[in-house]
Amino acid sequence: MNIRKMKDTDIAAVSRIEKLTHIQPWSENVLTDCYHSDYLCLVAEENDYQKELKGYIILSQVLDEAHLLNLCVSLKYQGFGLGRELTARGIKEVVKRGARKMFLEVRRSNMRAIRLYESFGFSEIGIRTNYYQGSSLSEDAVVMALVLPVN
């Protein structure tokens, strides 16, 4: 498995994974904006000739605070620890850049993700009521925080 910085040529594949995996996917334009900003965008691919993207993580950082904005693993590769690898790499990268705390929001019903984040030491610090909105898919977000190690 290779985790590397996203390239502009990855955006279409990232968008496909996003649309097939998320309940309310980000648009390709939003993903493009993230790539062209100063966000940290990483992708995971197999070390084979196909170089198929399996997942990605997008993080932002302002001063010493990082925010995990999006973590997504292609449906056919879920359950193999790739989300854990991407999260660990994202944490490592923002720590190198001076982050001391990381935040994220996750759907209240996404217990698999909540357990993943808790395994890294994230803890719930609040609820954002109806944070995820759209048709009948409205749902609260659990806000989580992690104090990061000093590099």
PyMOL CGO cylinders between C-alpha atoms (Angstrom):
from pymol import cmd
from pymol.cgo import CYLINDER

trace = [
    CYLINDER, 0.00, 0.00, 0.00, 1.26, 3.44, -0.91, 0.3, 1, 1, 1, 1, 1, 1,
    CYLINDER, 1.26, 3.44, -0.91, -0.09, 6.62, 0.71, 0.3, 1, 1, 1, 1, 1, 1,
    CYLINDER, -0.09, 6.62, 0.71, 0.94, 9.75, -1.14, 0.3, 1, 1, 1, 1, 1, 1,
    CYLINDER, 0.94, 9.75, -1.14, -0.11, 13.32, -1.78, 0.3, 1, 1, 1, 1, 1, 1,
    CYLINDER, -0.11, 13.32, -1.78, -3.07, 13.66, -4.10, 0.3, 1, 1, 1, 1, 1, 1,
    CYLINDER, -3.07, 13.66, -4.10, -2.39, 14.77, -7.68, 0.3, 1, 1, 1, 1, 1, 1,
    CYLINDER, -2.39, 14.77, -7.68, -4.79, 16.71, -9.88, 0.3, 1, 1, 1, 1, 1, 1,
    CYLINDER, -4.79, 16.71, -9.88, -5.12, 13.57, -12.03, 0.3, 1, 1, 1, 1, 1, 1,
    CYLINDER, -5.12, 13.57, -12.03, -6.54, 11.74, -8.96, 0.3, 1, 1, 1, 1, 1, 1,
    CYLINDER, -6.54, 11.74, -8.96, -9.55, 14.03, -8.52, 0.3, 1, 1, 1, 1, 1, 1,
    CYLINDER, -9.55, 14.03, -8.52, -11.88, 12.12, -10.87, 0.3, 1, 1, 1, 1, 1, 1,
    CYLINDER, -11.88, 12.12, -10.87, -11.12, 8.80, -9.12, 0.3, 1, 1, 1, 1, 1, 1,
    CYLINDER, -11.12, 8.80, -9.12, -11.50, 10.42, -5.69, 0.3, 1, 1, 1, 1, 1, 1,
    CYLINDER, -11.50, 10.42, -5.69, -14.85, 11.83, -6.81, 0.3, 1, 1, 1, 1, 1, 1,
    CYLINDER, -14.85, 11.83, -6.81, -16.01, 8.37, -7.96, 0.3, 1, 1, 1, 1, 1, 1,
    CYLINDER, -16.01, 8.37, -7.96, -15.11, 6.85, -4.59, 0.3, 1, 1, 1, 1, 1, 1,
    CYLINDER, -15.11, 6.85, -4.59, -16.85, 9.75, -2.82, 0.3, 1, 1, 1, 1, 1, 1,
    CYLINDER, -16.85, 9.75, -2.82, -20.08, 9.31, -4.83, 0.3, 1, 1, 1, 1, 1, 1,
    CYLINDER, -20.08, 9.31, -4.83, -20.20, 5.53, -4.34, 0.3, 1, 1, 1, 1, 1, 1,
    CYLINDER, -20.20, 5.53, -4.34, -19.38, 5.61, -0.64, 0.3, 1, 1, 1, 1, 1, 1,
    CYLINDER, -19.38, 5.61, -0.64, -20.81, 8.67, 1.10, 0.3, 1, 1, 1, 1, 1, 1,
    CYLINDER, -20.81, 8.67, 1.10, -24.48, 9.23, 1.88, 0.3, 1, 1, 1, 1, 1, 1,
    CYLINDER, -24.48, 9.23, 1.88, -24.14, 12.89, 0.92, 0.3, 1, 1, 1, 1, 1, 1,
    CYLINDER, -24.14, 12.89, 0.92, -21.03, 13.07, -1.26, 0.3, 1, 1, 1, 1, 1, 1,
    CYLINDER, -21.03, 13.07, -1.26, -18.97, 16.15, -1.86, 0.3, 1, 1, 1, 1, 1, 1,
    CYLINDER, -18.97, 16.15, -1.86, -19.07, 17.39, -5.44, 0.3, 1, 1, 1, 1, 1, 1,
    CYLINDER, -19.07, 17.39, -5.44, -16.06, 17.10, -7.71, 0.3, 1, 1, 1, 1, 1, 1,
    CYLINDER, -16.06, 17.10, -7.71, -15.83, 20.91, -7.54, 0.3, 1, 1, 1, 1, 1, 1,
    CYLINDER, -15.83, 20.91, -7.54, -15.51, 20.82, -3.74, 0.3, 1, 1, 1, 1, 1, 1,
    CYLINDER, -15.51, 20.82, -3.74, -12.84, 18.12, -3.99, 0.3, 1, 1, 1, 1, 1, 1,
    CYLINDER, -12.84, 18.12, -3.99, -11.01, 20.19, -6.59, 0.3, 1, 1, 1, 1, 1, 1,
    CYLINDER, -11.01, 20.19, -6.59, -11.17, 23.25, -4.33, 0.3, 1, 1, 1, 1, 1, 1,
    CYLINDER, -11.17, 23.25, -4.33, -9.71, 21.22, -1.46, 0.3, 1, 1, 1, 1, 1, 1,
    CYLINDER, -9.71, 21.22, -1.46, -6.88, 20.04, -3.71, 0.3, 1, 1, 1, 1, 1, 1,
    CYLINDER, -6.88, 20.04, -3.71, -6.08, 23.56, -4.90, 0.3, 1, 1, 1, 1, 1, 1,
    CYLINDER, -6.08, 23.56, -4.90, -6.19, 25.01, -1.37, 0.3, 1, 1, 1, 1, 1, 1,
    CYLINDER, -6.19, 25.01, -1.37, -3.53, 24.45, 1.25, 0.3, 1, 1, 1, 1, 1, 1,
    CYLINDER, -3.53, 24.45, 1.25, -5.37, 21.38, 2.57, 0.3, 1, 1, 1, 1, 1, 1,
    CYLINDER, -5.37, 21.38, 2.57, -3.47, 18.17, 3.07, 0.3, 1, 1, 1, 1, 1, 1,
    CYLINDER, -3.47, 18.17, 3.07, -4.95, 15.69, 0.59, 0.3, 1, 1, 1, 1, 1, 1,
    CYLINDER, -4.95, 15.69, 0.59, -3.59, 12.14, 0.65, 0.3, 1, 1, 1, 1, 1, 1,
    CYLINDER, -3.59, 12.14, 0.65, -4.60, 9.08, -1.38, 0.3, 1, 1, 1, 1, 1, 1,
    CYLINDER, -4.60, 9.08, -1.38, -3.99, 5.38, -0.90, 0.3, 1, 1, 1, 1, 1, 1,
    CYLINDER, -3.99, 5.38, -0.90, -3.19, 3.14, -3.83, 0.3, 1, 1, 1, 1, 1, 1,
    CYLINDER, -3.19, 3.14, -3.83, -2.00, -0.40, -4.27, 0.3, 1, 1, 1, 1, 1, 1,
    CYLINDER, -2.00, -0.40, -4.27, 1.62, -0.84, -5.33, 0.3, 1, 1, 1, 1, 1, 1,
    CYLINDER, 1.62, -0.84, -5.33, 0.72, -2.60, -8.55, 0.3, 1, 1, 1, 1, 1, 1,
    CYLINDER, 0.72, -2.60, -8.55, 0.63, -1.68, -12.21, 0.3, 1, 1, 1, 1, 1, 1,
    CYLINDER, 0.63, -1.68, -12.21, -2.99, -0.48, -12.08, 0.3, 1, 1, 1, 1, 1, 1,
    CYLINDER, -2.99, -0.48, -12.08, -2.42, 2.11, -9.33, 0.3, 1, 1, 1, 1, 1, 1,
    CYLINDER, -2.42, 2.11, -9.33, -6.11, 1.95, -8.40, 0.3, 1, 1, 1, 1, 1, 1,
    CYLINDER, -6.11, 1.95, -8.40, -7.06, 4.45, -5.71, 0.3, 1, 1, 1, 1, 1, 1,
    CYLINDER, -7.06, 4.45, -5.71, -8.55, 2.79, -2.66, 0.3, 1, 1, 1, 1, 1, 1,
    CYLINDER, -8.55, 2.79, -2.66, -9.22, 5.75, -0.41, 0.3, 1, 1, 1, 1, 1, 1,
    CYLINDER, -9.22, 5.75, -0.41, -8.25, 9.25, 0.66, 0.3, 1, 1, 1, 1, 1, 1,
    CYLINDER, -8.25, 9.25, 0.66, -8.12, 11.68, 3.54, 0.3, 1, 1, 1, 1, 1, 1,
    CYLINDER, -8.12, 11.68, 3.54, -8.46, 15.46, 3.47, 0.3, 1, 1, 1, 1, 1, 1,
    CYLINDER, -8.46, 15.46, 3.47, -7.30, 17.62, 6.37, 0.3, 1, 1, 1, 1, 1, 1,
    CYLINDER, -7.30, 17.62, 6.37, -7.00, 21.33, 6.97, 0.3, 1, 1, 1, 1, 1, 1,
    CYLINDER, -7.00, 21.33, 6.97, -4.73, 23.08, 9.42, 0.3, 1, 1, 1, 1, 1, 1,
    CYLINDER, -4.73, 23.08, 9.42, -4.70, 26.58, 10.86, 0.3, 1, 1, 1, 1, 1, 1,
    CYLINDER, -4.70, 26.58, 10.86, -1.81, 27.30, 13.17, 0.3, 1, 1, 1, 1, 1, 1,
    CYLINDER, -1.81, 27.30, 13.17, -1.73, 24.44, 15.71, 0.3, 1, 1, 1, 1, 1, 1,
    CYLINDER, -1.73, 24.44, 15.71, -5.24, 23.07, 15.05, 0.3, 1, 1, 1, 1, 1, 1,
    CYLINDER, -5.24, 23.07, 15.05, -6.00, 20.47, 12.40, 0.3, 1, 1, 1, 1, 1, 1,
    CYLINDER, -6.00, 20.47, 12.40, -9.40, 19.37, 11.15, 0.3, 1, 1, 1, 1, 1, 1,
    CYLINDER, -9.40, 19.37, 11.15, -10.07, 15.99, 9.58, 0.3, 1, 1, 1, 1, 1, 1,
    CYLINDER, -10.07, 15.99, 9.58, -12.54, 17.00, 6.89, 0.3, 1, 1, 1, 1, 1, 1,
    CYLINDER, -12.54, 17.00, 6.89, -13.05, 13.81, 4.91, 0.3, 1, 1, 1, 1, 1, 1,
    CYLINDER, -13.05, 13.81, 4.91, -11.92, 10.20, 5.19, 0.3, 1, 1, 1, 1, 1, 1,
    CYLINDER, -11.92, 10.20, 5.19, -13.20, 7.73, 2.66, 0.3, 1, 1, 1, 1, 1, 1,
    CYLINDER, -13.20, 7.73, 2.66, -12.32, 4.17, 1.67, 0.3, 1, 1, 1, 1, 1, 1,
    CYLINDER, -12.32, 4.17, 1.67, -13.75, 2.55, -1.44, 0.3, 1, 1, 1, 1, 1, 1,
    CYLINDER, -13.75, 2.55, -1.44, -16.49, 0.07, -0.52, 0.3, 1, 1, 1, 1, 1, 1,
    CYLINDER, -16.49, 0.07, -0.52, -14.60, -2.94, -1.85, 0.3, 1, 1, 1, 1, 1, 1,
    CYLINDER, -14.60, -2.94, -1.85, -11.57, -2.13, 0.31, 0.3, 1, 1, 1, 1, 1, 1,
    CYLINDER, -11.57, -2.13, 0.31, -13.36, -1.40, 3.58, 0.3, 1, 1, 1, 1, 1, 1,
    CYLINDER, -13.36, -1.40, 3.58, -12.61, -3.64, 6.52, 0.3, 1, 1, 1, 1, 1, 1,
    CYLINDER, -12.61, -3.64, 6.52, -8.91, -4.12, 5.75, 0.3, 1, 1, 1, 1, 1, 1,
    CYLINDER, -8.91, -4.12, 5.75, -7.48, -1.34, 7.94, 0.3, 1, 1, 1, 1, 1, 1,
    CYLINDER, -7.48, -1.34, 7.94, -7.06, 1.25, 5.21, 0.3, 1, 1, 1, 1, 1, 1,
    CYLINDER, -7.06, 1.25, 5.21, -9.07, 3.89, 7.10, 0.3, 1, 1, 1, 1, 1, 1,
    CYLINDER, -9.07, 3.89, 7.10, -6.76, 3.33, 10.06, 0.3, 1, 1, 1, 1, 1, 1,
    CYLINDER, -6.76, 3.33, 10.06, -3.66, 3.70, 7.86, 0.3, 1, 1, 1, 1, 1, 1,
    CYLINDER, -3.66, 3.70, 7.86, -4.93, 6.91, 6.28, 0.3, 1, 1, 1, 1, 1, 1,
    CYLINDER, -4.93, 6.91, 6.28, -5.89, 8.37, 9.66, 0.3, 1, 1, 1, 1, 1, 1,
    CYLINDER, -5.89, 8.37, 9.66, -2.51, 7.47, 11.18, 0.3, 1, 1, 1, 1, 1, 1,
    CYLINDER, -2.51, 7.47, 11.18, -0.68, 9.04, 8.24, 0.3, 1, 1, 1, 1, 1, 1,
    CYLINDER, -0.68, 9.04, 8.24, -2.86, 12.17, 8.38, 0.3, 1, 1, 1, 1, 1, 1,
    CYLINDER, -2.86, 12.17, 8.38, -2.14, 12.57, 12.10, 0.3, 1, 1, 1, 1, 1, 1,
    CYLINDER, -2.14, 12.57, 12.10, 1.58, 12.07, 11.52, 0.3, 1, 1, 1, 1, 1, 1,
    CYLINDER, 1.58, 12.07, 11.52, 1.65, 14.70, 8.78, 0.3, 1, 1, 1, 1, 1, 1,
    CYLINDER, 1.65, 14.70, 8.78, -0.20, 17.41, 10.73, 0.3, 1, 1, 1, 1, 1, 1,
    CYLINDER, -0.20, 17.41, 10.73, 1.97, 16.76, 13.80, 0.3, 1, 1, 1, 1, 1, 1,
    CYLINDER, 1.97, 16.76, 13.80, 5.05, 17.34, 11.60, 0.3, 1, 1, 1, 1, 1, 1,
    CYLINDER, 5.05, 17.34, 11.60, 3.44, 20.63, 10.55, 0.3, 1, 1, 1, 1, 1, 1,
    CYLINDER, 3.44, 20.63, 10.55, 3.01, 21.73, 14.17, 0.3, 1, 1, 1, 1, 1, 1,
    CYLINDER, 3.01, 21.73, 14.17, -0.59, 20.75, 14.93, 0.3, 1, 1, 1, 1, 1, 1,
    CYLINDER, -0.59, 20.75, 14.93, -1.30, 20.17, 18.62, 0.3, 1, 1, 1, 1, 1, 1,
    CYLINDER, -1.30, 20.17, 18.62, -5.00, 19.36, 18.43, 0.3, 1, 1, 1, 1, 1, 1,
    CYLINDER, -5.00, 19.36, 18.43, -7.25, 17.74, 15.81, 0.3, 1, 1, 1, 1, 1, 1,
    CYLINDER, -7.25, 17.74, 15.81, -11.00, 17.99, 15.41, 0.3, 1, 1, 1, 1, 1, 1,
    CYLINDER, -11.00, 17.99, 15.41, -13.57, 16.18, 13.30, 0.3, 1, 1, 1, 1, 1, 1,
    CYLINDER, -13.57, 16.18, 13.30, -17.30, 15.71, 12.84, 0.3, 1, 1, 1, 1, 1, 1,
    CYLINDER, -17.30, 15.71, 12.84, -18.82, 12.30, 12.22, 0.3, 1, 1, 1, 1, 1, 1,
    CYLINDER, -18.82, 12.30, 12.22, -22.40, 11.14, 11.70, 0.3, 1, 1, 1, 1, 1, 1,
    CYLINDER, -22.40, 11.14, 11.70, -23.91, 10.00, 14.99, 0.3, 1, 1, 1, 1, 1, 1,
    CYLINDER, -23.91, 10.00, 14.99, -24.96, 6.73, 13.32, 0.3, 1, 1, 1, 1, 1, 1,
    CYLINDER, -24.96, 6.73, 13.32, -21.49, 5.95, 11.93, 0.3, 1, 1, 1, 1, 1, 1,
    CYLINDER, -21.49, 5.95, 11.93, -20.39, 3.77, 14.81, 0.3, 1, 1, 1, 1, 1, 1,
    CYLINDER, -20.39, 3.77, 14.81, -17.65, 2.11, 12.78, 0.3, 1, 1, 1, 1, 1, 1,
    CYLINDER, -17.65, 2.11, 12.78, -15.96, 5.48, 12.21, 0.3, 1, 1, 1, 1, 1, 1,
    CYLINDER, -15.96, 5.48, 12.21, -16.55, 6.60, 15.79, 0.3, 1, 1, 1, 1, 1, 1,
    CYLINDER, -16.55, 6.60, 15.79, -14.83, 3.44, 17.07, 0.3, 1, 1, 1, 1, 1, 1,
    CYLINDER, -14.83, 3.44, 17.07, -11.93, 4.04, 14.67, 0.3, 1, 1, 1, 1, 1, 1,
    CYLINDER, -11.93, 4.04, 14.67, -11.47, 7.60, 15.91, 0.3, 1, 1, 1, 1, 1, 1,
    CYLINDER, -11.47, 7.60, 15.91, -11.78, 6.54, 19.55, 0.3, 1, 1, 1, 1, 1, 1,
    CYLINDER, -11.78, 6.54, 19.55, -9.03, 3.98, 18.99, 0.3, 1, 1, 1, 1, 1, 1,
    CYLINDER, -9.03, 3.98, 18.99, -6.71, 6.90, 18.14, 0.3, 1, 1, 1, 1, 1, 1,
    CYLINDER, -6.71, 6.90, 18.14, -7.73, 8.69, 21.34, 0.3, 1, 1, 1, 1, 1, 1,
    CYLINDER, -7.73, 8.69, 21.34, -10.37, 11.05, 19.94, 0.3, 1, 1, 1, 1, 1, 1,
    CYLINDER, -10.37, 11.05, 19.94, -13.12, 11.85, 22.43, 0.3, 1, 1, 1, 1, 1, 1,
    CYLINDER, -13.12, 11.85, 22.43, -16.53, 13.41, 22.01, 0.3, 1, 1, 1, 1, 1, 1,
    CYLINDER, -16.53, 13.41, 22.01, -16.62, 17.10, 22.88, 0.3, 1, 1, 1, 1, 1, 1,
    CYLINDER, -16.62, 17.10, 22.88, -20.08, 17.99, 21.59, 0.3, 1, 1, 1, 1, 1, 1,
    CYLINDER, -20.08, 17.99, 21.59, -22.95, 17.45, 19.19, 0.3, 1, 1, 1, 1, 1, 1,
    CYLINDER, -22.95, 17.45, 19.19, -23.85, 19.59, 16.17, 0.3, 1, 1, 1, 1, 1, 1,
    CYLINDER, -23.85, 19.59, 16.17, -27.61, 19.22, 15.78, 0.3, 1, 1, 1, 1, 1, 1,
    CYLINDER, -27.61, 19.22, 15.78, -28.72, 18.53, 12.19, 0.3, 1, 1, 1, 1, 1, 1,
    CYLINDER, -28.72, 18.53, 12.19, -25.18, 19.14, 10.96, 0.3, 1, 1, 1, 1, 1, 1,
    CYLINDER, -25.18, 19.14, 10.96, -25.71, 16.79, 8.04, 0.3, 1, 1, 1, 1, 1, 1,
    CYLINDER, -25.71, 16.79, 8.04, -28.74, 18.03, 6.13, 0.3, 1, 1, 1, 1, 1, 1,
    CYLINDER, -28.74, 18.03, 6.13, -30.46, 17.05, 2.93, 0.3, 1, 1, 1, 1, 1, 1,
    CYLINDER, -30.46, 17.05, 2.93, -33.77, 15.41, 2.11, 0.3, 1, 1, 1, 1, 1, 1,
    CYLINDER, -33.77, 15.41, 2.11, -34.49, 12.71, 4.68, 0.3, 1, 1, 1, 1, 1, 1,
    CYLINDER, -34.49, 12.71, 4.68, -30.81, 12.27, 5.50, 0.3, 1, 1, 1, 1, 1, 1,
    CYLINDER, -30.81, 12.27, 5.50, -30.53, 14.94, 8.21, 0.3, 1, 1, 1, 1, 1, 1,
    CYLINDER, -30.53, 14.94, 8.21, -28.48, 13.79, 11.15, 0.3, 1, 1, 1, 1, 1, 1,
    CYLINDER, -28.48, 13.79, 11.15, -26.52, 15.12, 14.09, 0.3, 1, 1, 1, 1, 1, 1,
    CYLINDER, -26.52, 15.12, 14.09, -22.73, 15.16, 14.05, 0.3, 1, 1, 1, 1, 1, 1,
    CYLINDER, -22.73, 15.16, 14.05, -20.59, 14.01, 16.93, 0.3, 1, 1, 1, 1, 1, 1,
    CYLINDER, -20.59, 14.01, 16.93, -17.74, 16.50, 17.33, 0.3, 1, 1, 1, 1, 1, 1,
    CYLINDER, -17.74, 16.50, 17.33, -14.53, 14.80, 18.41, 0.3, 1, 1, 1, 1, 1, 1,
    CYLINDER, -14.53, 14.80, 18.41, -11.12, 16.12, 19.44, 0.3, 1, 1, 1, 1, 1, 1,
    CYLINDER, -11.12, 16.12, 19.44, -7.67, 14.67, 19.91, 0.3, 1, 1, 1, 1, 1, 1,
    CYLINDER, -7.67, 14.67, 19.91, -4.70, 16.21, 21.68, 0.3, 1, 1, 1, 1, 1, 1,
    CYLINDER, -4.70, 16.21, 21.68, -1.72, 15.45, 19.45, 0.3, 1, 1, 1, 1, 1, 1,
    CYLINDER, -1.72, 15.45, 19.45, 1.77, 14.51, 20.58, 0.3, 1, 1, 1, 1, 1, 1,
    CYLINDER, 1.77, 14.51, 20.58, 4.50, 17.12, 20.40, 0.3, 1, 1, 1, 1, 1, 1,
    CYLINDER, 4.50, 17.12, 20.40, 6.84, 16.45, 17.49, 0.3, 1, 1, 1, 1, 1, 1,
]
cmd.load_cgo(trace, "trace")
